[in-house]
Every structure is written in C-alpha cells, then in structure tokens.
Amino acid sequence: MTHVSQQTPVFLGTPPFPKAARTALGNTQLRANLANATATIRAKRSRAVGELDQWPQLRAAGAAIKDDALLNLDRYLQQLEDSLTSRGVKVHWARDADAACQIVARVAKAHGAIDVVKVKSMATQEIGLNEALAEHGIAAWETDLAELIVQLGEDLPSHILVPAIHRNRTEIRDIFVAAMGAAGRAAPEGLTDDPAALAEAARLHLREKFLSAKVAVSGANFAVADSGTLVIVESEGNGRMCLTLPEVLISVVGIEKVVPTWRDLDVFFQTLPRSATGERMNPYTSTWSGVTPGDGPQEMHVILLDNGRSRALADEVGRQALRCIRCSACLNVCPVYERTGGHAYGSVYPGPIGAILNPLLAGPGTSKQVDSLPYASTLCGACFEACPVLIDIPSVLVDLRSQVVDANRGPSAMATSMRAVSWAMGGPRRWGFARALAAGGARVVSSLRLSRVLGLMPGLAGAWLRGRNLPSPRGSSVRSWWKRRSRGER
Amino acid sequence: MAMKVAVMVTCINDALYPGTGKAVVRVLSELGVDLDVPTAQTCCGQPMINSGYMDQAVPVVRAFASAFEGYDAIVTPSASCAGSVRHQHSLVARRSEDPKLAAAIQGLSPRVYELSEFLTDVLGVEDVGASFPHRVAYHRTCHATRMIHSDDRAARLLRAVRGIELVEPEGADQCCGFGGTFAVGNADVSIAMGTDKVRAVQATQAHVLVAADNSCLMHIGGMLSRERDGMRVMHLAEILAAREPVT
C-alpha cells in the first residue's frame, strides 16, 4: 500500500488565543464557512431539542449519571476492567499520551501491521497517535469522512464533531483530487463538488482500506462498567466497518468515559444525537462486549487513558468538565468559536469546552497558550445553556482565570490595572477621585476626537479605542446630584 | 411603603453614564419608593472577579457589603452586576476566609434586584407612566437573558411605554462581544462580534438602541459612534424616566 505523508501539522506551537484569533479573523472564506455551518447545526439542534418536554430532566439525569461515575471512578474502573477481562479483552492502563501510543504501536507491531484503520476518535487525536505510529513506520488511516478530509489536506481538525467544518465542498474536491492518489485509490476522473460525488469518491477510497486492514483503532463514546460494553455512536457506518472487519481492535478510552450501567445509556442516546447533529436518533450505534468467537475482531485491547484526567478530577470546580460527552453543542452556539474557528484554540478540543478542558488537563501555568484559553470567552453563557450534561462552563472559566492569575504572579498590564482599580474601588473617597478622573478622561477623548489616534496606541486603552469611541459623560456625578436633591435642591 | 431601598448605581454608570443612575432615582421616586443612594458605594467587583483577580476583588466586595448593609432592597440598573452579586460574591467571600464577610454577603445577595425585576416582581408595576414616541430596538444582553433571566421583564416594561415602537434585532440572543476585559484582551474578536451586532441593530432602522446594561451599550454605542451612525444608545431606566409628549 502506498503511503501518504504522515507529517501532518501539529497544534504544538500555536500562539496564545488573541494572536491566533486575529489570524483566523483575517480569513474571510473561513468566517463564511463557519458562520454558515454553525448556523445550520444550531437551527437543527434547536428544533430537535425543542421537541422534548423533558429536556431539563434529561440534562439533569445525564449530569447525575456522570457525577456518580466520576466521584466513584476508582470503583467503576475496576468493575469495567473486571467485566472486560472476563469477556476476553486485554485491558491496559496508560498514565499519559506517550504510554498509550507505545501500547498501540506494540500491539500493531506484534501483528506485523504497517497500517491501521481508525474510527473517528478524540482520545487518539489528543495523544497524537497518528504521528506516534508514523515514527514506528505504521500508517494510520482516518476513515471518518471529515477526518479523511483533514488528513488528506495535511490539515488540523477545527471542530470536535465536524473536524473539517472550516472547509467548503469546493475545497474538499480539490483536496480529494490532489491527495487521494498518494494515499490509495485516487479520486475518480472529473470529480465535481457535488456532495454525492464527493461521498462516493470517499467510499471507494476507504473501501480498500477496510478490506485490507488487519488492525483497527477506535475510541469509545461510553464504556459501560457493569456489562463491559464499549459504545461508539457515529453517522456514517465507516466506524462500524472498522469495528467489525479487522482481526484486531484497539480502543483508546479516556477514564471519564465510564458509565455505571447499561441502562444509563438510555439518557445519553437521547441527549447526544439531538445536541450533536440535531437528529432524534443516532444513525449507527455500535456496542460490543468482548470477543465473540467467529464474529468480528478476535483480539481486543482497551487502553484506559488518564493523560491529565486525574488532575482535572481533583479540581473542585473544574471536574464537571469531565462529564462532557463531546457533542459540540457548545462550539456551535459560541459566538467566539463562530468567528475564530477551532484552530485558534491550539488543541483538538476547541470552543468553550476546549477553553476549560485543555487548562484542566494540562494545568494552569503550563504555557501562555493554555493560560490564554480561559479568557477566550465573553462569558455570555450560551454554552452552559446548550450543554446536555449541565457543565457550567462560564463558572469554570472564571475559576480557571483565577488559577491562571495565581500561577502567574509576574507584572502585566492587566495585573497593574486590576491592582490600581481594586485600590481605587476599595473606598468611597478614592473611588470618587478615580470616577472623576475616568469621566474627565472620557470627556476629553470624546470632545477632542482623539479616539482614532489613541486607538493606534498599544495597551488596554488603545485596544478599546481601536474600534470603538468612548462615551462622553454628561452632567454632574450621581452622588453630588443626589446630595443636592436630598437637600431639596434640584 | 416602609421598605428601605438603596440604589446601586454601578461603577460604569457612576463614571460614564450618570444619567442612568439619576433616571433610576426618578423612576423609583415617582412610584413612591423611599430610597437612598449610599455615597459609600463603589463597584460590585465583577471586573476583578471575571479577570481572575480574586484577591483584588476582596476589598471591593467588602466595600459593597459595608455600603449596602441595612437596606431591605438594593436596586441596580445592571443585570450583569446583579448577577455578579448573586453568583460570584460568595466565591470572593470564601477567598477572603473572613466568615463575617461571608455572612454579610449571604444576607445581602437575595436583596439585590436588577431594576426591571424590582419594578415587576417587587412593586408589581409594568406601566411606570413613561412616554417615548420613538422607534426603539431592544438588545436583551447575555446576563439578563441567561444569568438572571430578567430580559422579558424589561421587555414588558418597555412595551408599556406610551408611543414606543419596540423592535428586536435579528440574533437577539447573540452576545455583542463586550465581555468585560475580553473587549480589550481579545479586542479583535470583540470588535468582530460587535460589528455583526451593529449590522443587526442598524437593520431594524430604529432611532434608539436600549438595553438594561450600559456595559454592552458602551461597546455597541462606541462602534455606532465610530461609524458616525446617528442611532442613540439609552439605558432602560432613561426610557422609563422619559415623559416626552406623544402626538
């Protein structure tokens, strides 16, 4: 089999959010693609969710199930390992990305595999599995249509559920024509950007991979502790091909994916598809509980991945982020994500959930990029309102901001301003002086029409004035007016 | 009415929109409310809290608690500041490790009302006697809509204003992009969001843009002014205080 370049770009080295966002905002094609796509999914989700009277109860139930699982994770993970093992699955524990990648490579090599097919999986992207396998001389082929587009385009995913959301169909056609041949079966002659034609090209290309691969790699949407069942929900059926055709199946599963019982799935099978794609029911739901002789993969491995999840679990406010079922509803409703797209977040987890999950997994203070993420939000609350497991993202963002400030005690323009403002607002006399100063300053800037000029300056005031004028306060201060008024004057 | 009511002006209004604070006083006075504007007040502390400067928020929340101690109700023309008191002050009090401050905040929080909440829920008034014969676009604001859920109350108050022609811009639930320090820390995204909001507001062909929060209006209004658009921004309280003749 021919090999495509596996040197896809990586997120490492993405600049802090404001800078990465500025680059993204300059891309008008990207903004048009995103505005169009998110508006479509938003409308679909809104319709699908609106159909259910018991939506608030379903959200609460989902949150409660996940909280039970997270607060008793030690017990449920043991139970999961026992039930999986008793069903012929080999269970591995991986503390970090490197450990998990090594296990996958070892298993694939033991079978002499030079390629593996992949089910769309966030966990394997998080650990950089494709790049790690490439170093071992193993090619990992993405089989999810959107992931295929990203892989062939030597691109990065920009959305959890719709990783090629930043591409329109003309761009996709160009990518297929340019790159499919080097990766396997080439795109048909004269391929158009008609969606059906593009899907057919992908189908023919992928069919070869499904039929020849010996090893498949997946993640899991849920891992049921009592029955030892792994669950994948997907829309294309390509995942099911990977889960049933190859001889060996390796699943990389974040430890927070465990749910206590089979019955718990009932709630998520209602909330996940409606939140994710705006569908009432998920098209392809695959569940498997260990090896079945003569049917499907005959060797199964499950890698239980920590990679920062224990750290996040220890965070009293932030641990609720581990409830996340990766539906992406928060991305689609986020006004910041809609304008910047996913790449600006510098992680496979973009958008509001990424803005809290990345710092929780890595730890505030890790890098300027990670520390910039909790600030990539206006705290408008649209994400919390859409979340099917009630993650209060704005509150977690605010808490993480305080952790970022606590972890970076050095001087900065913001720190200096906040100290000054805090001092001024700590007492009425100081505030009276500062208030007069602010009002006078705004009046001078407005009356002399200095806004545009000062907007060219660096710093916080310049940043405001870059696109906005200041109000010109009219009349006396409220307090002096009130004093006169209460004395009977007007 | 024996209730002792304090007006919490908010720092932005005090410094940049004094007319809003005065309008609150006028509206409440006309309704016979016995009120006070405590001169010891400064700010609710939200700018520090939302930027992560919790230690810097402590003295400000302390100043809030001492300024408003002893009032039965505290009325503020800001959904955002009311929300901060309700949802964030307890976190600051915990950070301070001062049980007295924690107790004071616990006692004060439930007595803080956003202006439209106080008018409709406590006083039971929707028609405050205002008249304002203009085409007005109503921006609901995120914290009114999603944090304290007061946006419909303000809409009811506005609808009862004589002569008003009330319209709502497309994408009414979409954030304007202000976001406190987000407006300067992520200025590019903030301005991009604001531009879309400005377009939606302009499309209503209203003469006035109204909201229950001047922080959002400072952002949208600042952009309108930069474009030399003639549309005025006004706080809800100022429209409720208006007594313009309806022809």
Interface residues (C-beta under 8 A of the other chain):
Chain A: F17 P18 A21 R22 L25 P335 V336 R339 T340 P374 Y375 A376 S377 T378 L379 C380 G381 A382 F384 E385 S395 V398 D399 L400 R401 S402 Q403 V404 V405 D406 M414 A415 M418 R419 V421 S422 W423 A424 M425 G426 G427 P428 W431 A434 R435 A438 A439 A442 S451 R452 L460 A463 W464 R466 G467 R468 N469 L470 P471 P473 R474 G475 S476 S477 V478 R479 W481 W482 K483 R485
Chain B: V9 C11 N13 D14 A15 L16 Y17 P18 G19 G21 K22 V25 V37 T39 A40 Q41 T42 C43 G45 P47 M48 I49 N50 S51 G52 Y53 M54 Q56 A57 P59 V60 R62 A63 A67 H87 Q88 L91 R95 C142 H143 T145 R146 M147 D173 Q174 C175 G177 F178 G179 G180 T181 F182 A183 V184 G185 N186 A187 D188 V189 S190 I191 A192 M193 G194 T195 M218 H219 G221 G222 M223 S225 R226
